[in-house]
Amino acid sequence: TPSLAARLAAPPAQSLAAKRARRERGDAVMAVVLHDCGGGRADLVRQLVRYGVTVDSYGKCLHNKDFPGGGDMHERTLARYKFLLVLEPFAAEDYVTESFYRALALGVVPVYLGAPNAAQRFAPGRRSFVRVDAFGSTEQLAHYLRWLDDHDDEYAKRLAWKTAAGGVPAPLGELVNSSLVRVGLHCRLCLRAHDLLVSKASARSERAC
């Protein structure tokens, strides 16, 4: 099985033409895998649907779609969508879970609500995902997602990093291509988070002195 780092560096698992064909057949534009409806997650999904974003929900929360086959089919299924809604359990700096990287690796644009510094430290560029909290309302977010869906040239810019020369762009590329070549990507992310916490603690200690 390819590592997550290798999958991040690979082209999208599903071509844009194939995604467009699915949309023309009437399939949903976004997938979500939610098992906890708390924290306003269910309300966000309902509002997106209310404002015209079609959503297939594979988790226990607002479930309306089943994954076909075994676990390997989960990835193949999610790769068919243009967007994957990724809602972290809480929004804290340096807290980015596997769901974010799963979307990036598959070549699906994450619609993300979580770590406020995700773009600065953990993404292959600011345009590689759509921040939920960058919009003044869910209606504005939904309007933008529908616009991206209607303009494949603009949507493709969100995935351009997947096929760019030079590998995975910074800052995510710095994690993937760090000297810790024998350490898995998730471990590197943990180490980076640890280093950041140590740095912040050291800075507080110096100020206290």
C-alpha positions as CSV (number, residue, x, y, z in Angstrom):
1,T,0.0,0.0,0.0
2,P,1.5,3.4,-1.0
3,S,2.4,5.7,1.9
4,L,0.4,8.8,2.5
5,A,3.4,10.8,1.4
6,A,3.5,9.0,-1.9
7,R,-0.2,9.4,-2.4
8,L,0.0,13.2,-1.8
9,A,2.7,13.4,-4.5
10,A,0.5,11.4,-7.0
11,P,-2.0,12.9,-9.5
12,P,-5.6,13.0,-8.4
13,A,-7.2,9.5,-8.1
14,Q,-10.1,10.6,-10.3
15,S,-9.8,12.9,-13.3
16,L,-11.7,16.1,-13.5
17,A,-13.5,14.9,-16.6
18,A,-14.8,11.8,-14.7
19,K,-16.0,14.1,-11.9
20,R,-17.8,16.3,-14.3
21,A,-19.4,13.3,-15.9
22,R,-20.7,12.2,-12.5
23,R,-22.1,15.7,-11.9
24,E,-23.9,15.7,-15.2
25,R,-25.5,12.4,-14.2
26,G,-26.9,14.2,-11.1
27,D,-24.5,12.8,-8.5
28,A,-23.6,14.9,-5.4
29,V,-20.8,17.3,-5.5
30,M,-19.7,16.8,-1.9
31,A,-19.1,13.9,0.5
32,V,-18.9,14.0,4.2
33,V,-18.1,11.2,6.8
34,L,-19.5,12.4,10.1
35,H,-20.1,10.2,13.1
36,D,-20.8,13.0,15.6
37,C,-23.6,15.5,14.9
38,G,-22.6,17.8,17.8
39,G,-20.8,21.1,17.7
40,G,-23.0,22.5,15.0
41,R,-21.7,20.0,12.4
42,A,-25.1,18.7,11.4
43,D,-26.5,22.2,11.1
44,L,-23.7,23.2,8.8
45,V,-24.4,20.2,6.5
46,R,-28.1,21.0,6.5
47,Q,-27.5,24.6,5.7
48,L,-25.2,23.7,2.8
49,V,-27.9,21.4,1.4
50,R,-30.5,24.1,1.9
51,Y,-28.4,26.5,-0.2
52,G,-28.0,24.1,-3.0
53,V,-24.9,22.0,-2.3
54,T,-25.7,18.3,-2.9
55,V,-24.1,16.2,-0.2
56,D,-23.7,12.4,0.3
57,S,-23.3,11.6,4.0
58,Y,-21.5,8.3,4.7
59,G,-21.2,8.6,8.5
60,K,-23.7,8.0,11.3
61,C,-24.6,11.7,11.3
62,L,-27.3,12.5,8.6
63,H,-26.5,9.2,6.9
64,N,-28.0,9.0,3.4
65,K,-25.4,6.9,1.6
66,D,-23.5,3.6,2.1
67,F,-20.0,2.8,1.1
68,P,-19.8,-0.1,-1.4
69,G,-17.7,-3.1,-0.7
70,G,-14.7,-3.2,1.7
71,G,-12.5,-0.6,3.2
72,D,-10.5,0.0,0.0
73,M,-13.7,1.1,-1.7
74,H,-14.1,3.9,0.7
75,E,-11.1,5.7,-0.8
76,R,-12.2,5.1,-4.4
77,T,-15.7,6.3,-3.6
78,L,-14.6,9.5,-1.9
79,A,-12.2,10.2,-4.8
80,R,-15.2,10.7,-7.2
81,Y,-16.4,13.8,-5.4
82,K,-15.2,17.4,-6.0
83,F,-15.3,18.3,-2.4
84,L,-14.9,16.5,1.0
85,L,-16.3,18.3,4.0
86,V,-13.8,18.0,6.8
87,L,-14.9,19.2,10.2
88,E,-12.3,18.8,13.0
89,P,-13.6,18.0,16.5
90,F,-12.3,21.4,17.6
91,A,-10.5,24.4,16.1
92,A,-7.0,24.6,17.7
93,E,-3.7,25.6,16.2
94,D,-1.6,22.6,14.9
95,Y,-4.5,20.2,15.3
96,V,-5.1,18.7,11.8
97,T,-6.4,15.2,11.5
98,E,-6.1,12.4,8.9
99,S,-9.3,13.4,7.2
100,F,-7.7,16.6,5.8
101,Y,-4.8,14.7,4.3
102,R,-7.1,11.9,3.0
103,A,-8.9,14.5,0.8
104,L,-5.6,16.1,-0.4
105,A,-4.1,12.7,-1.2
106,L,-7.2,11.6,-3.2
107,G,-7.3,14.9,-5.2
108,V,-10.5,16.1,-3.6
109,V,-10.7,19.7,-2.4
110,P,-11.2,19.7,1.4
111,V,-13.9,22.1,2.6
112,Y,-12.3,22.6,6.0
113,L,-13.2,23.9,9.4
114,G,-10.4,23.4,12.0
115,A,-6.9,24.5,12.7
116,P,-6.6,28.3,12.1
117,N,-3.0,27.8,10.9
118,A,-3.6,24.9,8.6
119,A,-2.7,26.9,5.5
120,Q,0.5,28.2,7.0
121,R,1.9,24.9,8.3
122,F,0.1,21.9,7.1
123,A,-1.3,22.4,3.6
124,P,0.3,22.5,0.1
125,G,-0.7,26.1,-0.3
126,R,-3.6,28.3,0.6
127,R,-5.6,27.5,-2.6
128,S,-5.5,23.7,-1.9
129,F,-8.6,23.8,0.3
130,V,-11.6,25.9,1.1
131,R,-11.9,27.4,4.6
132,V,-15.4,27.3,6.0
133,D,-14.7,30.3,8.3
134,A,-13.4,32.4,5.5
135,F,-17.0,33.2,4.5
136,G,-19.4,35.5,6.3
137,S,-22.2,33.0,6.1
138,T,-23.0,29.4,5.1
139,E,-25.0,30.8,2.2
140,Q,-21.9,32.6,0.9
141,L,-19.8,29.4,1.3
142,A,-22.5,27.4,-0.6
143,H,-22.6,30.0,-3.4
144,Y,-18.8,29.8,-3.8
145,L,-18.8,26.0,-3.9
146,R,-21.6,26.0,-6.5
147,W,-19.6,28.5,-8.5
148,L,-16.5,26.4,-8.3
149,D,-18.5,23.4,-9.4
150,D,-19.7,25.3,-12.5
151,H,-16.2,26.6,-13.4
152,D,-13.9,23.6,-13.9
153,D,-11.0,25.8,-14.8
154,E,-11.2,27.6,-11.4
155,Y,-11.7,24.3,-9.6
156,A,-8.7,22.8,-11.3
157,K,-6.5,25.6,-9.8
158,R,-7.3,24.1,-6.4
159,L,-5.7,20.8,-7.5
160,A,-2.8,22.2,-9.6
161,W,-0.3,21.4,-6.8
162,K,-0.9,17.7,-7.4
163,T,0.7,17.8,-10.8
164,A,3.2,20.7,-10.3
165,A,6.8,20.1,-10.9
166,G,9.1,19.7,-7.9
167,G,6.8,17.5,-5.7
168,V,4.4,18.5,-2.9
169,P,4.6,22.3,-2.4
170,A,5.6,23.9,1.0
171,P,4.7,23.9,3.8
172,L,3.3,20.4,3.5
173,G,6.2,19.5,1.2
174,E,8.7,20.5,3.9
175,L,7.2,17.8,6.2
176,V,7.1,15.2,3.4
177,N,10.6,15.9,2.2
178,S,12.2,16.5,5.6
179,S,15.3,14.7,6.7
180,L,13.1,12.3,8.7
181,V,12.8,10.1,5.7
182,R,12.2,6.9,7.8
183,V,9.4,8.5,9.8
184,G,5.8,8.2,8.6
185,L,4.0,11.5,7.6
186,H,1.6,11.3,10.6
187,C,4.6,11.0,13.0
188,R,6.3,13.9,11.3
189,L,3.2,16.0,11.9
190,C,3.2,15.0,15.5
191,L,6.9,15.9,15.8
192,R,6.2,19.2,14.1
193,A,3.4,19.9,16.5
194,H,5.6,18.9,19.4
195,D,8.4,21.2,18.3
196,L,5.9,24.1,18.0
197,L,4.6,23.5,21.5
198,V,8.1,23.3,22.9
199,S,9.0,26.5,21.1
200,K,5.9,28.3,22.5
201,A,6.6,27.0,26.0
202,S,10.2,28.2,25.8
203,A,9.1,31.7,24.6
204,R,6.7,31.9,27.6
205,S,9.5,30.9,29.9
206,E,11.8,33.5,28.6
207,R,9.1,36.2,29.0
208,A,8.6,35.1,32.5
209,C,12.3,35.6,33.3
